[in-house]
Structures are given as structure tokens and as C-alpha cells.
Amino acid sequence: MGPPVSASHSALVPEWLTAPAEANELVASVWPSSAHRAADGSVRLGGVSVFDLRERFGTPLYVLDEDEVRAHAQRARRAFEAAADRHGIRARVYYAGKAFLSTEVVRWVTDEGLAVDVCTRGELEVALAAGADPARLGFHGNNKSVSELERAVEVGIGSVVLDSPIEIERLAAIADRRGAVQPVLVRVRTGVHAETHAFLATAHEDQKFGFSLDGASAAVARIRELPSLRFVGLHAHIGSQIFDSSGFRESAARLVDLHADLLAGGDIPLLNVGGGFGISYTSVDDPRPIEEIADGIVDAIADECAVRGIPVPDVATEPGRVIVGQAGVTLYEVGTVKTVTAAENVERTYVSVDGGMSDNARPALYGADFSARLVSRTSGAAPALSRVVGHHCESGDIVVDAEYLPADVTPGDLLAVPATGAYCFSLASNYNYTPRPPVVAVRDGEARVIVRGETIDDLLARDVGVAASTGPSFPRGTAASPHGDTE
């Protein structure tokens, strides 16, 4: 238990956050399993010192633990395969490209037996550049362009998830012109949505994705009329950052009802239940183990099929951030520290770092909570209520809204924010003309760049009003281009 919090103080502190006796612990559920403190108190990730990372690559810096990604991919695949095997069916697990995508990560997850889910031409091309089998790719999206669908059919993509009547006709014409028969799924709004942030809930009716249950029946009927399309199954997605399988059970009942009705028109080999499983961003987050979730989902589908006396289809799932989220840590250097009076007789310390909402937009977009730790040393100073903020000219530029950090945090210290492997790099921007940081993979004491960081020169090169020959040049590792060694 931490020290008591006064009533006036508690208004500034989230209900879940308690002041620790000391603020050096790396909570195992939030950090990569390789994260630990060395004898000098500094943190190592994948066997690499944070000092080495700063010296070689600068800050801010995305650090991704390769073994952690591989372990989560392998665990998810085995969990769903085991759950499916108990019912005599097969399971396929898709890695969600939108969570984090690079050619290296595609290779890691496909090595571990995962398929890959993409939703734009860019994501498709990254997966193909990594050598992914097109037959093990799925293409999502509510507004796939003609050129995107042309490319998907051209490369022989495994499935396209259809999202609207227009898209049915669009894809059918493309496949017919190419002499192909394209496997498709139909995305369904089941009316079930997880208790999550409103922007993340994706199954309620008033939203842009998919068909209603009634509309899906008509969509499947139309697909079955078109010789260039082959209907292979239904797809649903009930939300993101979901901690258990309870919502999936209700969604499964509605999906299997529709599945059973559609069987009259022909075989349906697959049911994709979506995913969006959650991770721990703070010490109090408590997602259920992936094995428990897999058993709950597959058992629910099997139970619903048994009630209706129909065969159990193969199952596909898209776990989402759970594969890559915990594997990522963002490293920052502290620039300024100041204490403000946040309420009567209550102070809060603002710790400003050299990144911010350009490398982690989730707090600004969703009010997402994160944790932070001092990682360049340990401290015996009393924990102080702190807010970690970025360097952008924006009051909403908050990285960690509330955290207890040592009261002696000072400029030059290194802070790290864990659980940033998903949706941080993917959502990164150049706000305030800030170069996006590099992504560095760590494994067995080695670190290597897998996505090069941007420089000021990179940003200026896109401005047609700047002559390349006269534009300023900032070598890597300077204040203007802090991203260091990119070997």
C-alpha cells in the first residue's frame, strides 16, 4: 500500500492509481518480460542498456522486443489451435497490421504461423515486400478503392472482407475482368459491442463498418449470384481492448443464427469472430489469459452450433494489439521539470519529455492511460504525483496523465513508457514538424533499426518550395535530427 492520499489530492488522481512505497518497480504485466534493472539501476530491454539505445539512436525512440512479439504470436496461435482442435475444427489467427506494421514484424509473425490482416494498399505492399504468402492475407476496410481491390485480386489475396453493397459489385467486376474467383467474407454488425471507449466500439448500428444482420443476408444472396465471387464466411468485430470472452459469446449466438440460415444456400467453411483483445497499460489492468479467451470463444461457437444441429465451421480470429503491444517501450529524455499548484495546497510535477502526441496520439485521441518509469537510474526519493507531457505546442499533449515518479526526476534522466508497441508508431505524425522516431528491435543483447527515423531534411524534402540544393542539412544525432545511428 502506498501513502494515504488526501481528499483534495484524490480529485487529481485516477481511482485506480495508488502511490507506491517507491517508484522503481517494473510491473511484469505491463513491461516486456526481458525488461529488468541492471546493477547500476538502469533498465535493459532485450539485453540492451537504455544508455546504449540513447547513444546509438537518440530519443524519442520506439523499442520493440522481438522475442516478446514472437512469444505472443506463438501463444495466440497455439491457444486458438488447441481450442479448435477440441471441437475437430481448424483455427487461423491473423496479425492486425494496423497495430504495428513493418517488413520485419511481418516476418516475425508469419514465422510463428500467423496470417496477416491489412486494410490499405500501403499495408498490403508492406506485407508483400516482407514475403508474406498472399493467400494468407485478409483485406479489410469500409472504403477499399478500385485500385486497392485490383491489386488485391492481382496478387491472389486470400480473402476480402466485404463491407457494403457497392463493394460487392466493384470487386465482382474486377475479379470477372481478371478471370479470377475471389474468396470473400461479409462483415456483420451483430449489435454487440464491448464496454470500451466509444471511438473503439465497432459493432453498434450507428457506425461505418459492415452490414446489419438483415442486410448481410441480402449481401450473401447477391454474392452467390456472382460467379467471380466465392462466399466463404461471416466476419464480425465487437470492439478493442477487450479483456474477456463474455461479449463474444453473445455475438457468437447472433452470428451462428445467421450462419445457420445461410447454410441453406451452400457450405460456409469459416466464421471470423474478430478479436481486439486487451493488454495491460497500467498495473490494475487485468485481461484474461489468451488461452481462456480462446476457449471461451470457440466453445461458444460450438455450443451455438450444437443447439442448432449444424456443423461447427473453422474459426478465424484477429487478436489485435495483444501480439505487439506489450513488446513495445518508448524511450524519452527529460527536458524540463516544474511543479505547479494543481489544487488548493496540492502540487503536481510536470515532467516534459522530447516526444509527445506526435509519437503517441492515444492519450489525446482516446484518453488512454499509460505508465511511466525512470529507467536511467533508481531513486530513493519519495514518489510525487506527476504528469508526463510532450514538447508540442498543445495543451492536450499529454503522454501519461497521472503517474507517481520519484520527486528528484531531473533534466537528462531517461523515462520510458511501456506497452507502446501497438497504435503508437502506426498513429505517429509530424505535428509541429517533428520527425517521427526510428523503431529499433532488440534481441539477445543486440539492437538494430527496423524502421528508419525521419530527419528534418526528410520533412523539408517534401516541401516543393524548398530547393533541395539549398535546404539546411542536419546530420543525425544533432538536436535537429536526434535519431542517431541507423545501422
C-alpha positions, -999 to +999 in steps of 0.1 A: +000+000+000+012+035-008+010+065+014-025+079+020-040+103-005-058+134+008-094+141-003-083+172-022-054+152-037-077+123-048-096+146-072-064+148-093-056+111-091-075+084-111-093+060-089-071+031-100-038+049-092-022+045-058+010+060-046+037+033-042+062+030-014+088+035-041+085+041-078+112+019-093+093-013-099+087-025-134+053-041-133+056-075-151+022-074-167+030-041-184+066-044-195+083-069-219+095-100-200+131-090-208+129-057-190+149-056-159+172-032-139+209-037-140+232-033-110+235+004-116+197+008-116+193+014-153+170-007-174+178-032-200+155-043-228+162-074-247+196-074-231+204-038-243+210-009-220+189+022-223+221+042-223+233+023-254+200+028-271+201+066-264+238+068-276+232+050-308+197+060-318+188+091-298+154+098-282+125+096-285+128+060-296+104+031-302+120-001-288+104-034-298+114-067-282+115-093-310+113-123-287+082-108-270+064-103-303+072-139-313+062-153-280+028-136-280+022-146-317+031-182-309+009-182-277-021-168-295-018-193-324-014-223-300-043-211-279-068-210-307-055-241-324-059-261-292-094-247-286-104-255-322-088-290-321-110-300-292-140-295-315-125-311-345-121-279-365-092-256-376-083-221-364-065-193-382-050-163-363-045-130-381-020-104-371-036-070-372-013-049-394-028-016-383-014-022-348+021-020-360+035-029-394+070-033-408+085-059-430+105-073-401+074-077-379+055-094-407+084-119-410+083-125-372+046-132-370+044-152-402+074-173-390+052-181-359+024-192-381+001-162-382-017-148-412-018-110-417-048-086-419-043-055-439-067-026-447-049-003-472-028-006-503+002+005-482-003-022-456-007-048-484+025-037-500+045-039-468+032-075-462+041-084-498+075-068-495+081-089-464+075-121-485+041-129-469+021-155-488-008-135-504-031-165-498-026-159-460-036-122-462-070-107-455-081-073-467-104-052-445-118-017-449-150+002-454-139+021-485-115+000-505-107+018-537-108+002-572-070+003-574-067-014-540-091-042-550-074-045-583-041-051-566-056-075-541-071-097-568-039-094-589-017-108-562-042-136-552-052-123-518-067-150-495-098-131-487-115-097-490-139-087-462-168-070-480-183-040-462-210-026-485-233-034-515-212-011-537-181-030-528-197-063-538-203-051-573-169-033-575-150-064-565-171-088-587-164-067-618-126-066-611-124-103-604-145-111-635-123-089-657-092-108-644-108-142-648-105-148-610-128-162-584-122-141-552-130-156-518-149-131-497-163-127-462-192-104-452-187-081-423-217-081-400-228-057-372-241-081-346-254-053-323-230-065-296-202-042-286-176-043-259-176-019-230-148+003-243-141+038-255-169+050-278-144+056-306-132+020-303-166+002-302-173-011-337-204-034-336-233-010-328-255+000-357-247+037-360-212+033-374-194+029-407-185-007-408-204-037-422-239-049-428-268-053-404-279-088-397-307-085-422-285-067-447-259-094-445-284-120-457-292-099-488-255-093-494-247-130-493-276-138-516-261-113-541-226-126-538-238-161-545-253-148-578-219-136-589-196-163-604-165-142-598-170-142-560-170-171-536-187-166-502-166-183-475-179-169-443-191-141-420-170-117-401-177-096-370-158-073-347-172-062-314-145-037-303-110-033-290-091-036-257-114-064-246-104-083-215-125-115-216-148-136-239-182-126-225-191-102-253-180-128-279-205-154-265-235-131-272-220-121-306-215-158-315-251-166-308-263-140-333-236-148-359-243-186-357-281-178-361-273-160-394-247-187-404-273-214-399-299-196-420-273-191-448-263-228-449-294-234-470-277-217-499-244-237-497-215-246-475-199-219-453-164-230-442-154-202-420-165-179-392-143-149-383-151-136-349-127-107-349-107-100-318-094-069-303-081-085-271-067-061-245-034-057-228-022-041-195-013-005-199-013+001-161-008-021-130-045-025-125-055-037-160-063-074-158-070-090-191-078-127-190-051-151-204-054-157-242-059-194-236-090-186-215-103-162-241-097-187-270-115-215-251-144-192-243-149-180-279-145-214-296-167-232-270-194-205-275-194-211-313-195-249-308-223-246-282-244-225-305-239-248-335-248-278-313-281-261-303-290-257-340-277-291-350-252-278-376-215-285-382-190-262-364-172-241-390-135-233-389-127-203-368-106-172-376-097-145-352-077-112-351-062-108-316-050-072-324-027-053-300-021-083-278+006-096-302+027-065-303+015-041-276+034-053-246+066-058-267+070-020-272+086+006-250+091+042-259+122+059-246+123+096-238+148+121-223+135+146-197+139+182-208+123+203-181+106+197-148+084+221-129+059+219-101+025+237-103-003+242-078-030+219-092-055+224-064-056+241-030-024+230-012-019+203-038+011+203-062+016+183-094+050+179-111+051+184-149+078+163-165+084+173-201+100+149-225+113+152-260+084+134-277+047+136-271+015+133-291+033+130-324+047+096-313+018+086-290-016+100-300-036+076-280-040+097-248-052+127-269-075+105-291-089+082-265-080+095-231-058+063-229-039+057-197-002+047-197+025+041-171+060+056-170+092+048-152+126+064-146+149+040-164+183+056-163+187+050-126+168+041-094+158+067-069+151+067-032+132+099-034+095+100-024+070+093-052+055+126-064+022+129-084+034+137-119+021+143-154+044+134-183+039+158-211+054+163-246+072+191-263+044+201-286+026+235-286-006+219-275-022+217-240-035+183-248+000+170-254-001+145-225+019+113-226+009+099-192-018+119-174-011+107-139+018+087-125+039+086-094+075+093-103+104+100-080+104+135-067+140+140-079+134+134-116+157+159-134+166+171-169+187+144-187+170+115-170+156+088-192+119+079-189+102+050-206+066+044-213+058+007-217+030-010-237+035+012-267+041-015-293+006-011-308-010+020-323+018+044-314+041+041-344+010+035-365-006+067-355+026+088-354+025+122-371+048+151-380+028+176-358+049+208-353+072+194-380+086+168-357+104+139-373+090+105-365+113+084-343+130+053-355+119+018-345+146-004-330+143-041-325+162-057-295+171-093-290+198-112-272+218-080-264+217-067-299+198-037-313+190-029-349+169-003-367+138-019-384+122+014-394+145+044-400+137+076-381+130+107-401+152+138-402+144+175-407+158+170-442+132+143-449+104+167-439+118+196-460+123+173-490+085+170-493+080+208-494+082+218-530+090+253-520+124+242-506+151+237-531+169+205-522+203+220-531+198+250-507+179+233-479+195+230-445+212+198-436+211+184-401+233+154-395+219+126-375+225+129-338+221+167-337+194+185-318+175+190-351+178+153-360+182+134-328+179+099-342+215+089-341+229+057-356+207+040-381+228+010-389 
